[in-house]
Amino acid sequence: CVACGTCEAECRNGAISFKSKTRIKIDETNCTHCLKCHLPEYGCLRFYSKRITRGSSMNISGVGKYQNFGLQPSWISILSNKRENFRLESPLGPNQIQSAISWFIEAGLIVDGKSLRPTRLLAVAENLGFESIMLWQLIWIRLANNSPIVKWYICQFPLNVPTKTETLESILSQRVISPATCLAASKSFRNLLKNSPLGASDSPLVCLEMKGKTVKSLTRLSVVPPNLVVLYGLYLMGQLTKRNAFTVREMMSADFEMPCVSPLYTFGIEPSEFQRICNGLSSKYPDFLSVSFTLGLDEIRLNVQKTIDEVLDLVLTF
């Protein structure tokens, strides 16, 4: 429970209230057990995301395609140079090429794995530089929503708490049936971090404890990215959910089964700081974003006439 208050507002019997921002109270004399507070169209998205339907074991799929490799700046540089000919002219080995294409798709750098047509984000990479931390923050929010291994890590592990590699693999093994696939996914994720600014820079998003070339533990850090990275994350949320309005409270939590992970949760931004960022964005880019933080209510509204590529155009002129 993140005390978003939706169930309280929707309960027709007045059986739900909140004593504080974190403590829910149920009046058993008024509750009729109608369960509307459990349904996604009325109540708790957190509860709905955790259900098991159609006999599914909620296993994570698609984590074996990286083949032990992690996305790195040099691969993006090769993509920029070769573009649609990347598969034919890349100096990488066959397995690396297939892994790179999977990462490029999930990072939003190419449209699909067949045409290899570049997206606007590749133009941003060429403009900012392939080692740019802002570029990798844009990639991180994209991977947080499109890459199953990255999304799982962000949703599974809290901020500022070190996680040993053995612990990460043990927990991941509960969601990945094949031990070999589990180990490959863990290795590819660690390689992503240690071979890119995400974990190997002066401003990492994940702090790595190394022993030689081996990652011993990982710590997800709280980072305040540039405002335009947040705006990009919000428009990605809108694209994935087909919604144009969100509340800060619903963005404070995340679950692997949910359709998106917010920039607030991805970067571990404090809600008050996130509101400040959104106020700044609405002031500087009113055509893209409007906000309302009054009388205990909050709403962040996107302009349905604007696109995520137009947000990247702002980054190109930043």
NORKASUL-V401828 format. One record per residue. PHI is phi as a letter, one per 30 degrees, with the letter a starting at -180 (* if undefined). BURIAL is # if it has 16 or more other ideal C-beta (glycine too) atoms within 10 Angstrom, else .. Layout:
PHI & BURIAL
PHI & BURIAL
//
This chain:
* & .
c & #
h & #
d & #
i & #
d & #
d & #
d & #
d & .
d & .
d & #
d & .
c & .
i & .
c & #
c & #
b & .
b & .
d & .
a & .
d & .
b & .
b & .
c & .
b & .
c & .
d & .
d & .
d & .
c & .
d & .
c & .
h & .
d & .
i & .
d & .
d & #
c & .
d & .
d & .
d & .
c & #
b & #
d & #
d & #
d & #
d & .
d & #
d & #
c & .
d & .
c & .
c & .
h & .
i & .
d & .
c & .
h & .
d & .
d & #
c & .
i & .
c & #
c & #
d & #
d & #
h & #
i & #
c & #
b & #
d & #
b & #
e & #
d & .
d & #
d & #
d & .
d & #
e & #
d & #
d & .
c & .
h & .
d & .
c & .
e & #
d & #
d & .
c & .
d & #
d & .
d & #
d & .
e & .
d & .
d & .
d & #
d & #
d & #
e & #
d & #
d & #
d & #
e & #
d & #
d & #
d & #
i & #
c & #
b & #
d & .
a & .
d & .
c & .
d & .
h & #
d & .
d & #
c & #
d & #
d & #
d & #
d & #
d & #
d & #
d & #
d & .
d & #
j & .
d & #
c & #
d & #
d & #
d & #
e & #
d & #
d & #
d & #
d & #
d & #
d & #
d & #
d & #
d & #
c & #
c & #
c & #
d & #
d & #
d & #
d & #
e & #
d & #
d & #
d & #
d & #
c & #
d & .
d & .
i & .
b & .
d & .
b & #
d & .
e & #
d & .
d & .
e & #
d & #
d & .
d & .
d & #
d & #
d & .
c & #
b & #
d & .
d & .
e & .
d & .
d & #
e & #
d & .
d & #
d & #
d & #
d & #
d & #
d & #
d & #
d & #
e & #
d & #
d & #
c & #
b & #
d & #
d & #
b & #
b & .
a & .
d & .
b & .
d & #
c & #
b & #
d & .
c & #
c & .
c & .
b & .
i & .
c & .
c & .
d & #
d & .
a & #
b & #
b & #
d & #
c & .
d & .
b & #
c & .
d & #
e & .
e & #
d & #
d & #
d & #
d & #
d & #
d & #
d & #
d & #
d & #
e & #
d & #
d & .
d & .
c & .
h & .
b & .
b & #
b & .
b & #
c & .
d & #
d & #
d & #
d & #
d & #
b & #
a & #
b & #
e & #
d & #
d & #
d & .
a & #
c & #
d & #
d & #
e & #
d & #
e & #
c & #
i & #
d & #
d & .
e & .
d & .
d & .
d & #
d & #
d & .
d & #
d & #
d & .
d & .
d & #
d & #
d & .
d & .
b & #
d & .
d & .
c & #
b & #
b & #
b & #
b & .
b & .
b & .
h & .
i & .
c & .
b & #
b & .
c & #
c & #
c & #
d & #
d & .
d & .
c & #
c & .
d & #
d & .
d & .
d & #
d & #
d & .
d & #
d & #
d & .
c & .
d & .
//
